[in-house]
Amino acid sequence: MTESRGAPCLRGRVAVVPPHVPFVDQIAARWLDQAGHDPRECGTGLILLPSRRAARALTEAFMRQVDGRPLLLPRIAPIAALDEASLALSGQNALDLPPAVDPVRRLATLSLLVMQAGKAFGDVQGVDQAWPLARALADLMDEAEWAECDLRTRLPHAAEGDFAQHWHQTLRFLSIVTSVWPAWLAEQGVMNPVARQTALLHAQAARWEREPPAPGTPIWAVGFADAVPSTIAMLRAVLSVPDGLLVLPGVDTTCAQAVWEHLPPDHPQAGTARMLAELGIARDGMEQWDSLPPGSTATSPAARAGLLARALLPAHALEQWRAPDAPVAADGLSVLRSADQQEEAAAIAMVLRQVLEQPGRRAALVTPDRALAGRVATELVRWGVIADDSAGESLLTIPQTAFLRLIVQAVDGGLSPVALLSVIKHPLAACGLSPGNCRASARQLERLVLRGPAPPPGIAGLRRALARAADDPHGALADAPDAPEEINAFLNRLEAAFGPLLALPVSTPVPVPTLLAALIEVAQDLATTGSADGAERLWAGEEGNALGQHMSAMLAWCDVLPDARLGTLDGLLASSLAGMTVQGRRAVRGRAGAVHPRVFIWGLLEARLQTADTIVLGGLVETVWPPATDPGPWMSRPMRTRVGLPAPEWVIGQAAHDFVSCACAAPRVVLSVAGRRQGAPTVPARWLVRLDAYLAGHGHGLPAHPALRWLEGLDRPAGVPMPVAPPRPRPAVGLRPRSLSVTEIETWMRDPYAIYARRILKLNRLADLEELADAADYGQIVHAALDRWFRAHPADWPADGAVRMQAVFADVLREAGLRPALAAWWAPRLERIATWCARTEQARRATGAPCTVLTEQGGTMRLDDLPGGAFTLRGRADRIDLHGDGALSLFDYKTGTLPARRSVIEGWQSQLVLEAAMIESGGFPPPVAGRVAELVYWRLTGGHVPAQVLDVARGTELSDLIAHCRQGLHDLVAAYDSPEQPYLSHPWPGEEPRFADYAHLARVAEWSAAREETAG
């Protein structure tokens, strides 16, 4: 051990626990030894650790060592962890420091300063955009205060020299940090939390140096692999006291000194080397605590640490790979190379589940990827296993936060159908009813009002849409156990619950606390049941309590922010809750149950100093583990170096140390890497690439874990036919329809299963939510306009027919009550259609004999000689022209695709031909009677070519076509009068219907894919 220049004499000892020895068990055992295993004497002294999680692990280790016997524990205190709250280690010295500023108050005030500075630079931002920038400023100040870098003196000179102009502008913006914020702190009498914590640590270190604890009072600092200056001061003070001891985890004592002194920042041992250099400690003077504590086993083979140390040597030392005694044993290590994130999660869950088959064995997933952790936790629920996720749950993802944000989105969107249903179908929604009654009422509102085109905005729009609904307001749900409330009464409840937010102006800014207070009031009203207060339900549990505290802080401190519009509230909530977690025991995916005592999910901080029997290192891809080396938004790398901030690569070094430590923390370790992440190919973590290359150079490799093979058999068990066969329903003949429309005949030919589902099972397609006005709505307007015109002018043609027809089309469009944008889009097209129809009709009447036009005429045709009894065909003709010679012309208007003449001749699109057969059989009321001489399709789009005409057939060809179509209908009905005839789904490949409403019910995608594979 050496003494650092200017440091006090270091009287304490330094020890190292090798990676294969369980660290916290070793600490507990050695502490008990130095106390003579006296339960009372054991309580004398202090143990400092880097994090609260490590402190809890050490407490558990003490319990294992004494096997439940009574024991006074020493004081165990965590320090210098980035996620820890301020510590009060220095006793009375803490009273001399100003209090730490409230985190929400700090971010709210910084957001105001960001917005003010943005206006000075011509960049006006809303509060929802300013809050993330404020958080970035706070992170910069915290980083500088941990590094004890004085930004006020160094930052103004960071861009001197040959730097781009925008960096100079950024530095002017950062005057918030260098001048405005320090002045505000002084004025308010508060400190930044990190500044206060570092001051406390230095005060405690100074106090120990002035007044060392009495001899016989051991003070140990254990588990530190890297340290910031304030922690360095604490460790130096620990080593200066009579009974001080520093215990380090996994220091590489085999690394050559020349290599050790020049380790790059991204090396696993770089942080430890820097810390030892700051303390003036040489590796050759440290004790080796390599004996296993009583009752413990090695966490990993002793050779594994040497293998990883050799594989991860820095570039300038890679010649050591050629050494003949290089370690190559990879016992207990395996690799899991999955295709994507979902497969990775499912495979990891199977690895963890397999460990539980062994009594007493513990399994853990270690990953910085919270998305992967969530996926694995969800997969484990499949087997009823709820993992202990010690990293906590993001406050952004808890149900209460989702409820609040959905409310904001619904009100800001004018209570649009999707947004409104997302609120009133949320598990927390009740509206003063029971949750079941509320959901039943929501379903009733959805069915009657919200399906189809979106109603006008607001409660008034919902009421107008309800007034137009023709359905029974109670419907089939009225006798259900959770019966819906009468629909108007339910709308009254919604109006009252949403009232505080609906009363606020949508476009006019209001104070942020007013927005938050109104949101909280609405959420509590919506969450109220008949027997429970909404506030109790909304803020219940650890998650609700944490969110409630945050909302209280927002109400208290956001009064400094400028007024904001309602729409910014969602972004403000998301920004303010980003990165906040809560340690909860909430049921996973709605599955209640106790947390399993032997399955853990750890983040990198939580995993330090932990052990298990099997550990999976998940998310081993670049930009995840290790993270991306981002210098941040405020300074470039050279600027950070000039200011004195740590290089971003130091974060890589800490992540590398975590990787090596976790890889040595269990006898069996699985290294998991996904081939694709969020749809894009991934790059495996540099440590995994290094390890593969090192082993391959010595003729070895990591074995593949069999979890992917297990996964293949999990969802595809043997002996089950996959996929299912196409449906072949054969209902009784008495249940089969005896009357269909002409449009249903085409469906019957192309997709008989659709007729079975609609007419026999009585399943009707629900309209989509917020359904866009499509070709069907456009067609209704065109049909209605032409029907109105020809009813007014069946035989005559006014002189100004084109102008008047355009006016009729405009009137029908206006009466449709469409959104202004859609009406403006359709209006010129309808005008072109009217112009074309007028011109075409004038030409027809000028060249032919006078005729009378009838529109929207309904008729029937009865077929009697059938096995199952009479069958009735129904139809409605768009237009029938009665000529003086007794001949008729039959028209069909199309606003979509014009049918192909071949399809009409072959009978696939037989609507117009069947209507002709109905006319010739006398199925239409007088005066429609006689011979059909012409079948015409008009395709009316109003585009660049406003219309197209298809003249199907005339004369003998038409007569034969009508007769053939009538016989085809007879044969079709007769075939389905046989009880053996099934209603197949899509029986004719290539002739499937354009819109298949029942394809999902028939599982067409599943069996048709199998049919294609078989055909291939």
URJOLIN-V518790 format. One record per residue. RES is the residue in one letter. PHI is phi as a letter, one per 20 degrees, with the letter a starting at -180 (none if undefined). OMEGA is omega as a letter, one per 30 degrees, with the letter a starting at -180 (none if undefined). Layout:
RES & PHI & OMEGA
RES & PHI & OMEGA
This chain:
M & none & l
T & d & a
E & d & a
S & f & a
R & f & l
G & n & a
A & e & l
P & f & a
C & f & a
L & e & a
R & e & a
G & f & a
R & d & l
V & c & a
A & c & l
V & c & l
V & d & a
P & f & a
P & f & a
H & e & l
V & e & l
P & f & a
F & f & a
V & f & l
D & f & l
Q & f & l
I & f & a
A & f & a
A & f & a
R & f & l
W & f & l
L & f & l
D & f & a
Q & f & l
A & e & a
G & m & a
H & l & l
D & e & a
P & g & a
R & e & a
E & f & l
C & f & a
G & f & l
T & e & l
G & p & a
L & b & l
I & c & l
L & e & l
L & c & a
P & f & a
S & b & l
R & f & a
R & f & l
A & f & l
A & f & l
R & f & l
A & f & l
L & f & l
T & g & l
E & f & l
A & f & l
F & g & a
M & f & l
R & f & a
Q & f & a
V & e & l
D & l & l
G & n & l
R & f & l
P & g & a
L & b & l
L & e & a
L & f & l
P & f & l
R & f & a
I & d & a
A & c & l
P & e & l
I & c & l
A & l & l
A & d & a
L & f & a
D & d & a
E & e & l
A & f & l
S & f & a
L & d & l
A & d & a
L & f & a
S & e & l
G & l & a
Q & f & a
N & f & a
A & f & a
L & f & a
D & e & a
L & d & l
P & f & l
P & f & l
A & f & l
V & f & l
D & f & a
P & g & a
V & f & l
R & f & l
R & f & a
L & f & l
A & f & a
T & f & l
L & f & l
S & f & l
L & f & l
L & f & l
V & f & a
M & f & l
Q & f & l
A & f & l
G & f & l
K & f & l
A & f & l
F & e & l
G & m & a
D & d & a
V & e & a
Q & c & l
G & e & a
V & f & l
D & f & l
Q & e & a
A & f & a
W & f & l
P & f & l
L & f & l
A & f & l
R & f & l
A & f & l
L & f & l
A & f & l
D & f & l
L & f & l
M & f & l
D & f & a
E & f & l
A & f & a
E & f & l
W & f & l
A & e & a
E & l & l
C & d & a
D & e & a
L & f & a
R & f & a
T & e & a
R & e & a
L & f & a
P & g & a
H & d & a
A & f & a
A & d & l
E & f & a
G & o & a
D & e & l
F & d & l
A & f & a
Q & f & a
H & f & l
W & f & l
H & f & l
Q & f & l
T & f & l
L & f & l
R & f & l
F & f & a
L & f & l
S & f & l
I & g & a
V & f & a
T & e & a
S & c & a
V & f & a
W & f & l
P & g & l
A & f & l
W & f & l
L & g & a
A & f & a
E & f & a
Q & e & l
G & m & a
V & c & l
M & c & l
N & f & a
P & g & a
V & f & l
A & f & l
R & f & a
Q & f & l
T & f & l
A & f & l
L & f & a
L & f & l
H & f & l
A & f & l
Q & f & l
A & f & l
A & f & a
R & f & l
W & f & l
E & f & l
R & f & a
E & c & a
P & f & l
P & g & a
A & f & l
P & g & a
G & n & l
T & d & a
P & f & l
I & c & a
W & d & l
A & d & a
V & c & l
G & n & a
F & e & l
A & d & l
D & b & a
A & b & l
V & e & a
P & g & a
S & f & l
T & f & l
I & g & l
A & f & l
M & f & a
L & f & l
R & f & l
A & f & l
V & f & a
L & f & a
S & e & a
V & e & a
P & g & a
D & d & l
G & e & a
L & b & l
L & d & a
V & d & a
L & d & l
P & e & l
G & l & l
V & f & a
D & f & a
T & e & a
T & e & a
C & f & l
A & f & a
Q & f & l
A & f & l
V & f & a
W & g & a
E & f & a
H & c & l
L & f & l
P & f & a
P & f & a
D & e & l
H & e & a
P & g & a
Q & e & a
A & f & l
G & f & l
T & f & l
A & f & l
R & f & a
M & f & l
L & f & l
A & f & l
E & f & a
L & e & a
G & m & a
I & d & l
A & e & a
R & f & a
D & f & l
G & e & a
M & e & l
E & f & l
Q & d & l
W & e & a
D & d & l
S & e & a
L & f & l
P & f & a
P & g & l
G & m & a
S & d & l
T & d & a
A & f & l
T & f & l
S & a & l
P & g & a
A & f & a
A & f & a
R & f & l
A & f & l
G & f & l
L & f & a
L & f & l
A & f & l
R & f & a
A & f & a
L & d & l
L & g & l
P & f & a
A & g & a
H & f & l
A & c & a
L & f & l
E & f & l
Q & f & l
W & f & a
R & e & a
A & g & a
P & f & a
D & e & a
A & f & a
P & f & l
V & c & a
A & f & l
A & d & a
D & g & l
G & n & l
L & e & l
S & b & a
V & c & l
L & c & a
R & d & a
S & e & a
A & f & a
D & b & a
Q & f & a
Q & f & l
E & f & l
E & f & a
A & f & a
A & f & a
A & f & l
I & f & l
A & f & l
M & f & l
V & f & a
L & f & a
R & f & a
Q & f & l
V & f & a
L & f & l
E & f & a
Q & e & a
P & g & l
G & m & a
R & f & a
R & d & a
A & c & a
A & b & l
L & d & l
V & d & a
T & a & l
P & e & a
D & e & a
R & f & l
A & f & l
L & f & l
A & g & l
G & f & l
R & f & a
V & f & l
A & g & l
T & f & l
E & f & a
L & f & l
V & f & l
R & g & l
W & d & l
G & m & a
V & d & l
I & d & a
A & f & l
D & e & a
D & e & a
S & f & l
A & f & l
G & n & a
E & d & l
S & f & l
L & f & l
L & f & a
T & d & a
I & f & a
P & g & a
Q & f & l
T & f & l
A & g & l
F & f & l
L & f & a
R & f & l
L & f & l
I & f & l
V & f & a
Q & f & a
A & f & a
V & f & l
D & f & l
G & e & l
G & m & a
L & l & l
S & f & a
P & g & a
V & f & a
A & f & a
L & f & l
L & f & l
S & f & l
V & f & a
I & f & l
K & d & l
H & f & a
P & g & a
L & e & a
A & f & l
A & b & l
C & l & a
G & n & l
L & e & l
S & f & l
P & g & l
G & f & l
N & f & a
C & f & l
R & f & l
A & f & l
S & f & l
A & f & l
R & f & l
Q & f & l
L & f & l
E & f & a
R & f & a
L & e & a
V & c & a
L & e & l
R & e & a
G & n & l
P & g & a
A & f & l
P & f & l
P & g & a
P & f & l
G & n & l
I & f & l
A & f & l
G & f & l
L & f & a
R & f & l
R & f & l
A & f & l
L & f & l
A & f & l
R & e & a
A & f & a
A & e & a
D & f & l
D & f & a
P & f & l
H & e & l
G & m & a
A & f & a
L & e & a
A & f & a
D & e & l
A & f & l
P & g & l
D & d & a
A & f & l
P & f & l
E & f & l
E & g & a
I & f & l
N & f & l
A & f & l
F & f & l
L & f & l
N & f & l
R & f & l
L & f & a
E & f & l
A & f & a
A & f & a
F & e & a
G & g & a
P & g & l
L & e & l
L & f & l
A & f & a
L & f & l
P & f & a
V & f & a
S & d & a
T & e & l
P & f & l
V & c & l
P & g & a
V & f & l
P & g & l
T & f & l
L & f & a
L & f & a
A & f & l
A & f & l
L & f & a
I & f & l
E & f & l
V & f & a
A & f & l
Q & f & l
D & f & l
L & f & a
A & e & a
T & f & l
T & d & l
G & f & a
S & c & a
A & c & l
D & f & a
G & f & l
A & f & l
E & f & a
R & f & a
L & f & a
W & d & a
A & f & l
G & m & a
E & f & a
E & f & l
G & f & l
N & f & l
A & f & l
L & f & l
G & f & l
Q & f & l
H & f & a
M & f & l
S & f & l
A & f & l
M & f & l
L & f & a
A & f & a
W & d & a
C & e & l
D & f & l
V & f & a
L & f & l
P & f & l
D & g & a
A & c & l
R & e & a
L & g & a
G & f & a
T & e & a
L & f & l
D & f & l
G & f & l
L & f & l
L & f & a
A & f & a
S & f & a
S & f & a
L & e & a
A & f & l
G & n & a
M & e & a
T & c & l
V & c & l
Q & e & a
G & d & l
R & d & a
R & f & l
A & g & a
V & e & l
R & l & l
G & n & a
R & e & a
A & f & l
G & q & a
A & e & l
V & f & a
H & f & a
P & f & a
R & c & l
V & c & a
F & c & l
I & c & a
W & d & l
G & f & a
L & f & l
L & f & a
E & f & a
A & f & a
R & f & l
L & m & l
Q & e & l
T & c & l
A & b & l
D & e & l
T & c & l
I & c & l
V & d & l
L & e & a
G & d & l
G & m & a
L & e & l
V & c & l
E & f & a
T & m & l
V & d & l
W & b & g
P & e & l
P & f & l
A & f & l
T & e & a
D & e & l
P & f & l
G & n & a
P & e & a
W & e & a
M & b & l
S & e & l
R & g & l
P & g & l
M & f & l
R & f & l
T & f & a
R & f & a
V & f & a
G & o & l
L & e & l
P & f & l
A & f & l
P & g & a
E & f & l
W & f & l
V & f & l
I & f & l
G & f & l
Q & f & l
A & f & l
A & f & l
H & f & l
D & f & l
F & f & a
V & f & a
S & f & a
C & f & l
A & f & l
C & d & a
A & e & a
A & b & l
P & f & a
R & c & a
V & c & l
V & d & l
L & e & a
S & d & l
V & b & l
A & e & a
G & f & l
R & c & l
R & c & a
Q & l & l
G & n & a
A & d & l
P & f & a
T & d & l
V & d & a
P & g & a
A & g & a
R & g & a
W & f & l
L & f & l
V & f & l
R & f & a
L & f & l
D & f & a
A & f & a
Y & f & a
L & f & l
A & f & l
G & f & l
H & d & l
G & m & l
H & c & l
G & a & l
L & f & l
P & f & l
A & e & l
H & f & a
P & f & a
A & f & l
L & f & l
R & f & l
W & f & a
L & f & l
E & f & a
G & e & a
L & f & a
D & e & l
R & c & a
P & f & a
A & f & l
G & n & l
V & d & a
P & f & l
M & c & f
P & e & a
V & f & l
A & e & l
P & g & a
P & f & l
R & c & a
P & f & l
R & c & l
P & f & l
A & f & a
V & g & a
G & f & l
L & e & a
R & f & a
P & f & l
R & d & l
S & b & l
L & c & l
S & e & a
V & f & l
T & f & l
E & f & l
I & f & l
E & f & l
T & f & a
W & f & l
M & f & a
R & e & a
D & b & a
P & g & a
Y & f & l
A & f & l
I & f & l
Y & g & a
A & f & a
R & f & a
R & e & a
I & d & l
L & e & l
K & m & l
L & e & a
N & d & a
R & f & l
L & f & l
A & f & l
D & f & l
L & f & a
E & l & a
E & f & l
L & f & l
A & f & a
D & d & a
A & f & l
A & f & l
D & f & l
Y & f & l
G & f & l
Q & f & l
I & f & l
V & f & l
H & f & a
A & f & a
A & f & l
L & f & l
D & f & l
R & f & a
W & f & a
F & f & l
R & f & l
A & f & a
H & c & a
P & f & a
A & c & a
D & e & l
W & c & a
P & f & a
A & f & l
D & e & a
G & g & a
A & f & a
V & f & a
R & f & l
M & f & l
Q & f & l
A & f & l
V & f & l
F & f & l
A & f & l
D & f & a
V & f & l
L & f & a
R & f & a
E & f & a
A & f & l
G & m & a
L & f & l
R & f & a
P & g & a
A & f & l
L & f & l
A & f & l
A & f & l
W & f & a
W & e & a
A & g & a
P & f & l
R & f & l
L & f & l
E & f & l
R & f & l
I & f & l
A & f & l
T & f & a
W & f & a
C & f & l
A & f & a
R & f & a
T & f & a
E & f & l
Q & f & l
A & f & l
R & f & a
R & f & l
A & f & a
T & d & a
G & d & l
A & f & l
P & g & l
C & b & l
T & d & a
V & d & l
L & d & a
T & c & l
E & l & l
Q & e & l
G & d & l
G & b & l
T & b & l
M & b & a
R & d & l
L & d & a
D & d & a
D & e & a
L & c & a
P & g & a
G & e & a
G & o & a
A & f & l
F & c & a
T & d & l
L & d & l
R & d & l
G & a & l
R & c & a
A & e & l
D & f & a
R & b & l
I & c & l
D & d & l
L & e & l
H & e & a
G & f & a
D & e & l
G & n & l
A & f & a
L & c & l
S & d & a
L & d & a
F & d & l
D & c & a
Y & e & l
K & c & l
T & d & l
G & d & a
T & f & l
L & f & a
P & f & l
A & f & a
R & g & l
R & g & a
S & f & l
V & f & a
I & f & a
E & f & l
G & n & l
W & f & l
Q & c & a
S & d & a
Q & g & a
L & f & l
V & f & l
L & f & l
E & f & l
A & f & l
A & f & l
M & f & l
I & f & a
E & f & l
S & e & l
G & m & a
G & e & l
F & d & l
P & f & l
P & g & g
P & e & a
V & f & l
A & a & l
G & p & a
R & d & l
V & e & a
A & d & a
E & b & l
L & d & a
V & c & l
Y & d & l
W & d & l
R & e & a
L & d & a
T & d & a
G & m & l
G & e & l
H & g & l
V & d & a
P & f & a
A & b & l
Q & c & a
V & c & l
L & c & l
D & e & a
V & f & a
A & a & l
R & b & l
G & l & a
T & f & l
E & g & a
L & f & l
S & f & l
D & f & l
L & f & a
I & f & a
A & f & a
H & f & a
C & f & l
R & f & l
Q & f & l
G & f & l
L & f & l
H & g & a
D & f & l
L & f & l
V & f & a
A & f & l
A & f & a
Y & e & l
D & e & l
S & e & a
P & f & a
E & e & a
Q & e & a
P & e & l
Y & e & a
L & e & l
S & d & l
H & l & a
P & f & a
W & d & l
P & g & a
G & n & l
E & c & l
E & f & l
P & f & a
R & f & l
F & d & a
A & d & a
D & f & a
Y & d & a
A & f & a
H & f & l
L & f & l
A & e & l
R & l & a
V & f & a
A & g & a
E & f & a
W & f & l
S & f & l
A & f & l
A & f & l
R & f & l
E & f & l
E & f & l
T & f & l
A & f & l
G & f & none
